[in-house]
């Protein structure tokens, strides 16, 4: 697997934590963890965007983060499972996978600014 795409996946993983943290943090340490998750998430996304197409990186980042957040709500916070939600997450993930498959990540697309 390409290292740059691994950065996007890890960034999306941390996105789930900071989104949950924005809702549930109520003290210094939970807010500190939320800020650290934000910094890690955006740092990795920005670093991946230097080598991969930025639009695709952002779409994959947001799509995976959204799906992860909804699934976390269902699994850990008692959000009701609805077929429509699961179907829409499936469509979202199909779009993310499709973008990844059609993106040429062999060259340096971002270039130096």
N, CA and C of each residue as an Amber inpcrd file, in Angstrom:
protein
   339
   0.8480000  -1.1770000   0.0000000   0.0000000   0.0000000   0.0000000
   0.8970000   1.2440000   0.0000000   0.4830000   2.2290000  -0.7210000
   1.2080000   3.4780000  -0.8140000   1.2140000   4.1840000   0.5440000
   2.3590000   4.6840000   0.9390000   2.5110000   5.3550000   2.2300000
   1.6100000   6.5840000   2.3190000   1.4610000   7.2940000   1.2220000
   0.6340000   8.5030000   1.2430000  -0.8320000   8.1620000   1.5140000
  -1.3200000   7.0720000   0.9330000  -2.6990000   6.6640000   1.2050000
  -2.8470000   6.1820000   2.6460000  -1.8140000   5.5730000   3.1840000
  -1.8490000   5.1510000   4.5940000  -2.0130000   6.3830000   5.4920000
  -1.3580000   7.4800000   5.1220000  -1.5090000   8.7240000   5.8880000
  -2.9590000   9.2030000   5.8670000  -3.6100000   9.0880000   4.7170000
  -5.0110000   9.5120000   4.6100000  -5.8890000   8.6370000   5.5030000
  -5.6550000   7.3240000   5.4900000  -6.4660000   6.4100000   6.3030000
  -6.2750000   6.6810000   7.7940000  -5.0390000   6.9130000   8.2130000
  -4.7780000   7.2030000   9.6290000  -5.3790000   8.5650000   9.9990000
  -5.2900000   9.5240000   9.0940000  -5.8920000  10.8390000   9.3430000
  -7.4070000  10.7090000   9.5300000  -8.0540000   9.8940000   8.7200000
  -9.4990000   9.6820000   8.8560000  -9.8220000   8.9760000  10.1670000
  -8.9640000   8.0490000  10.5850000  -9.1400000   7.3610000  11.8700000
  -9.1320000   8.3780000  13.0110000  -8.1650000   9.3150000  12.9970000
  -8.1050000  10.3330000  14.0290000  -9.2470000  11.3390000  13.9020000
  -9.7560000  11.5150000  12.6950000 -10.9060000  12.4090000  12.5210000
 -12.0960000  11.9110000  13.3180000 -12.3090000  10.6190000  13.3140000
 -13.4230000  10.0450000  14.0870000 -13.2720000  10.4160000  15.5570000
 -12.0560000  10.3240000  16.0970000 -11.8390000  10.6400000  17.5090000
 -12.0870000  12.1050000  17.8170000 -11.6270000  13.0020000  16.9420000
 -11.8320000  14.4040000  17.2870000 -13.2790000  14.8420000  17.0970000
 -13.9830000  14.2380000  16.1410000 -15.4060000  14.5800000  15.9890000
 -16.1840000  14.1170000  17.2180000 -15.9060000  12.9040000  17.6790000
 -16.5510000  12.4150000  18.9000000 -16.1430000  13.2850000  20.0870000
 -14.8710000  13.6770000  20.1310000 -14.3870000  14.5350000  21.2060000
 -15.0850000  15.8820000  21.2440000 -15.3980000  16.4420000  20.0850000
 -16.1030000  17.7270000  20.0600000 -17.4560000  17.6220000  20.7440000
 -18.0830000  16.4780000  20.6540000 -19.4030000  16.2970000  21.2660000
 -19.3130000  15.9290000  22.7410000 -18.3330000  15.1140000  23.1120000
 -18.3360000  14.5220000  24.4450000 -17.2860000  15.0830000  25.4020000
 -16.3500000  15.8920000  24.9420000 -15.3180000  16.4210000  25.8320000
 -15.9310000  17.4150000  26.8090000 -15.5650000  17.2490000  28.0890000
 -16.1350000  18.1320000  29.1040000 -15.1160000  18.5860000  30.1420000
 -13.8600000  18.3370000  29.9060000 -12.8170000  18.7510000  30.8390000
 -11.5130000  18.9730000  30.1040000 -10.4880000  19.3060000  30.8700000
  -9.1990000  19.6340000  30.2720000  -8.6100000  18.4720000  29.4750000
  -8.5390000  17.2820000  30.0610000  -7.8980000  16.1510000  29.3810000
  -8.6690000  15.6720000  28.1590000  -9.9990000  15.5590000  28.2410000
 -10.7080000  15.1850000  27.0020000 -10.5400000  16.2290000  25.8950000
 -10.5490000  17.5120000  26.2560000 -10.3420000  18.5420000  25.2460000
  -8.9170000  18.5050000  24.7100000  -7.9510000  18.2020000  25.5680000
  -6.5670000  18.0800000  25.1090000  -6.4280000  16.9400000  24.1080000
  -7.0630000  15.8150000  24.4050000  -7.0450000  14.6860000  23.4720000
  -7.6980000  15.0280000  22.1510000  -8.7770000  15.7930000  22.2130000
  -9.4720000  16.2160000  21.0000000  -8.5750000  17.1020000  20.1440000
  -7.8810000  18.0330000  20.7690000  -6.9730000  18.9290000  20.0420000
  -5.8190000  18.1370000  19.4250000  -5.2610000  17.1910000  20.1700000
  -4.1780000  16.3590000  19.6320000  -4.6720000  15.5660000  18.4330000
  -5.8810000  15.0080000  18.5190000  -6.4440000  14.2480000  17.3950000
  -6.6460000  15.1460000  16.1750000  -7.0880000  16.3830000  16.3960000
  -7.2460000  17.3320000  15.2890000  -5.8940000  17.6000000  14.6280000
  -4.8830000  17.8620000  15.4360000  -3.5570000  18.1730000  14.8940000
  -2.9810000  16.9980000  14.1020000  -3.0860000  15.8020000  14.6460000
  -2.5780000  14.6200000  13.9360000  -3.3420000  14.4150000  12.6370000
  -4.6520000  14.5160000  12.7200000  -5.5050000  14.2780000  11.5620000
  -5.1790000  15.2370000  10.4160000  -5.1500000  16.5150000  10.7200000
  -4.9030000  17.4930000   9.6610000  -3.4610000  17.4700000   9.1800000
  -2.5200000  17.2140000  10.0640000  -1.1240000  17.1170000   9.6440000
  -0.9570000  16.0020000   8.6120000  -1.4900000  14.8190000   8.9270000
  -1.3590000  13.6860000   8.0050000  -2.0790000  13.9520000   6.6850000
  -3.2560000  14.5770000   6.7520000  -3.9850000  14.8780000   5.5250000
  -3.2030000  15.8730000   4.6610000  -2.6420000  16.8760000   5.2800000
  -1.8680000  17.8700000   4.5330000  -0.6140000  17.2370000   3.9200000
   0.0610000  16.3920000   4.6740000   1.2600000  15.7230000   4.1520000
   0.9090000  14.8150000   2.9630000  -0.1980000  14.1070000   3.0380000
  -0.6220000  13.2530000   1.9250000  -0.9860000  14.1080000   0.7130000
  -1.5780000  15.2770000   0.9510000  -1.9730000  16.1700000  -0.1330000
  -0.8040000  16.7630000  -0.8920000   0.3820000  16.6620000  -0.3410000
   1.5620000  17.1500000  -1.0590000   1.9520000  16.2260000  -2.2010000
   1.5910000  14.9560000  -2.1020000   1.9730000  13.9800000  -3.1230000
   0.7830000  13.4500000  -3.9230000  -0.3990000  13.5350000  -3.3660000
  -1.6150000  13.0250000  -4.0170000  -2.5160000  14.1920000  -4.3860000
  -3.4530000  13.9940000  -5.3060000  -4.3950000  15.0640000  -5.6550000
  -5.2060000  15.5000000  -4.4300000  -5.1780000  16.7740000  -4.1390000
  -5.7780000  17.3000000  -2.9200000  -7.2850000  17.0290000  -2.8560000
  -7.9830000  17.1930000  -3.9660000  -9.4270000  16.9620000  -3.9640000
  -9.7770000  15.5270000  -3.6140000  -9.0320000  14.5950000  -4.1490000
  -9.2730000  13.1860000  -3.8580000  -8.9170000  12.8690000  -2.4130000
  -7.8040000  13.3980000  -1.9390000  -7.4050000  13.1810000  -0.5430000
  -8.4980000  13.6920000   0.3900000  -8.9860000  14.8840000   0.1320000
 -10.0110000  15.4620000   1.0050000 -11.3020000  14.6530000   0.9560000
 -11.7080000  14.2440000  -0.2390000 -12.9400000  13.4600000  -0.3680000
 -12.8190000  12.1220000   0.3690000 -11.6940000  11.4500000   0.2410000
 -11.4890000  10.1710000   0.9280000 -11.4410000  10.3990000   2.4400000
 -10.7340000  11.4180000   2.8740000 -10.6260000  11.7680000   4.2930000
 -11.9990000  12.0200000   4.9100000 -12.7710000  12.8680000   4.2760000
 -14.0940000  13.2150000   4.8090000 -15.0510000  12.0230000   4.7360000
 -15.0190000  11.2990000   3.6250000 -15.9090000  10.1470000   3.4780000
 -15.6460000   9.0710000   4.5150000 -14.3800000   8.7370000   4.7030000
 -14.0460000   7.7210000   5.6990000 -14.3210000   8.2220000   7.1130000
 -14.0470000   9.4760000   7.3690000 -14.3230000  10.0400000   8.6900000
 -15.8090000  10.0680000   8.9960000 -16.6090000  10.4250000   8.0050000
 -18.0600000  10.4500000   8.1880000 -18.5920000   9.0500000   8.4570000
 -18.1750000   8.0940000   7.6560000 -18.6270000   6.7130000   7.8520000
 -18.1800000   6.1920000   9.2140000 -16.9500000   6.4760000   9.5930000
 -16.4470000   6.0320000  10.8880000 -17.1840000   6.6580000  12.0520000
 -17.5300000   7.9320000  11.9170000 -18.2570000   8.6160000  12.9830000
 -19.6630000   8.0520000  13.1370000 -20.3590000   7.8330000  12.0350000
 -21.7150000   7.2650000  12.0980000 -21.6680000   5.8610000  12.6920000
 -20.7190000   5.0430000  12.2390000 -20.6070000   3.6840000  12.7730000
 -20.2220000   3.7000000  14.2520000 -19.3830000   4.6290000  14.6690000
 -19.0400000   4.7490000  16.0870000 -20.2500000   5.1410000  16.9230000
 -21.0540000   6.0470000  16.3920000 -22.2880000   6.4180000  17.0880000
 -23.1900000   5.2060000  17.2880000 -23.2960000   4.3810000  16.2660000
 -24.1350000   3.1860000  16.3470000 -23.5480000   2.1800000  17.3400000
 -22.2480000   1.9140000  17.2310000 -21.6220000   0.8690000  18.0360000
 -21.3930000   1.2650000  19.4970000 -21.0490000   2.5220000  19.7560000
 -20.6240000   2.9100000  21.1000000 -21.5660000   3.8630000  21.8340000
 -22.4470000   4.5500000  21.1100000 -23.2640000   5.5720000  21.7590000
 -24.7620000   5.3340000  21.6220000 -25.1570000   4.1400000  21.1930000
 -26.5630000   3.7670000  21.1910000 -27.4210000   4.4100000  20.1210000
 -26.8050000   4.9460000  19.0950000 -27.5850000   5.4960000  17.9710000
 -28.3410000   4.3430000  17.3060000 -29.6070000   4.5370000  16.9980000
 -30.3620000   3.4300000  16.3860000 -29.8320000   3.0550000  15.0020000
 -29.8210000   1.7600000  14.7460000 -29.3930000   1.2450000  13.4470000
 -30.5710000   1.3540000  12.4940000 -30.3510000   2.0380000  11.3910000
 -31.3880000   2.1760000  10.3730000 -30.8190000   1.7130000   9.0440000
 -31.6110000   0.9500000   8.3240000 -31.1730000   0.4370000   7.0290000
 -30.7810000   1.5760000   6.0960000 -31.5250000   2.6750000   6.1420000
 -31.2240000   3.8050000   5.2580000 -29.8320000   4.3820000   5.5570000
 -29.4700000   4.4660000   6.8430000 -28.1300000   4.9610000   7.1960000
 -27.0460000   4.0290000   6.6650000 -27.2450000   2.7360000   6.8740000
 -26.2490000   1.7710000   6.4220000 -26.1210000   1.7770000   4.9030000
 -27.2420000   1.9180000   4.2080000 -27.2180000   1.9800000   2.7500000
 -26.4700000   3.2240000   2.2700000 -26.7460000   4.3500000   2.8900000
 -26.0710000   5.5870000   2.4980000 -24.5770000   5.5570000   2.8180000
 -24.1990000   4.9620000   3.9420000 -22.7740000   4.8020000   4.2500000
 -22.1180000   3.9110000   3.1970000 -22.8200000   2.8500000   2.7830000
 -22.2880000   1.9760000   1.7330000 -22.0720000   2.7190000   0.4320000
 -23.0140000   3.5740000   0.0660000 -22.8780000   4.3770000  -1.1540000
 -21.6970000   5.3420000  -1.0210000 -21.5810000   5.9670000   0.1430000
 -20.4740000   6.8850000   0.4020000 -19.1330000   6.1650000   0.2860000
 -19.0270000   5.0080000   0.9100000 -17.7720000   4.2520000   0.8540000
 -17.4800000   3.7410000  -0.5530000 -18.5100000   3.3990000  -1.3120000
 -18.3000000   2.9890000  -2.7020000 -17.7120000   4.1560000  -3.5040000
 -18.1860000   5.3620000  -3.2510000 -17.6330000   6.5340000  -3.9140000
 -16.1880000   6.7880000  -3.5210000 -15.8720000   6.6070000  -2.2410000
 -14.5030000   6.7910000  -1.7590000 -13.5760000   5.7710000  -2.4070000
 -13.9950000   4.5180000  -2.4270000 -13.1830000   3.4660000  -3.0530000
 -13.0210000   3.7560000  -4.5460000 -14.0910000   4.1940000  -5.1910000
 -14.0200000   4.5310000  -6.6110000 -13.0260000   5.6490000  -6.8760000
 -13.0420000   6.6970000  -6.0590000 -12.0770000   7.7830000  -6.2200000
 -10.6510000   7.2900000  -6.0550000 -10.4530000   6.4410000  -5.0720000
  -9.1140000   5.8860000  -4.8400000  -8.6570000   5.0680000  -6.0410000
  -9.5580000   4.2820000  -6.6080000  -9.1940000   3.4190000  -7.7330000
  -8.8710000   4.1930000  -9.0080000  -9.5380000   5.3080000  -9.2370000
  -9.3100000   6.0540000 -10.4800000  -8.2490000   7.1390000 -10.3430000
  -7.6820000   7.2950000  -9.1590000  -6.6720000   8.3270000  -8.9470000
  -5.2950000   7.7890000  -9.2800000  -4.5940000   8.5150000 -10.1400000
  -3.2220000   8.1660000 -10.4870000  -2.3200000   8.7500000  -9.4110000
  -1.7240000   7.8730000  -8.6000000  -0.8840000   8.3490000  -7.5150000
   0.5830000   7.9930000  -7.7220000   0.9840000   7.8440000  -8.9780000
   2.3780000   7.4960000  -9.2700000   3.3070000   8.7030000  -9.2560000
   2.8120000   9.8380000  -9.6720000   3.6670000  11.0130000  -9.7220000
   3.3860000  11.9310000  -8.5600000   4.2040000  12.9800000  -8.4740000
   3.9770000  13.9790000  -7.4440000   3.0370000  15.0210000  -8.0080000
   1.7540000  14.9330000  -7.6300000   0.7470000  15.8320000  -8.1710000
   0.7540000  17.1800000  -7.4720000   1.0160000  17.1830000  -6.1700000
   0.9190000  18.4180000  -5.4200000   2.0240000  19.3950000  -5.7530000
   3.2150000  18.9030000  -5.9480000   4.3380000  19.7680000  -6.2360000
   4.7140000  20.6310000  -5.0400000   5.7760000  21.3460000  -5.1820000
   6.2360000  22.2270000  -4.1110000   5.5880000  23.5910000  -4.2830000
   5.1450000  24.1540000  -3.1890000   4.5250000  25.4730000  -3.2410000
   5.5110000  26.5320000  -2.8520000
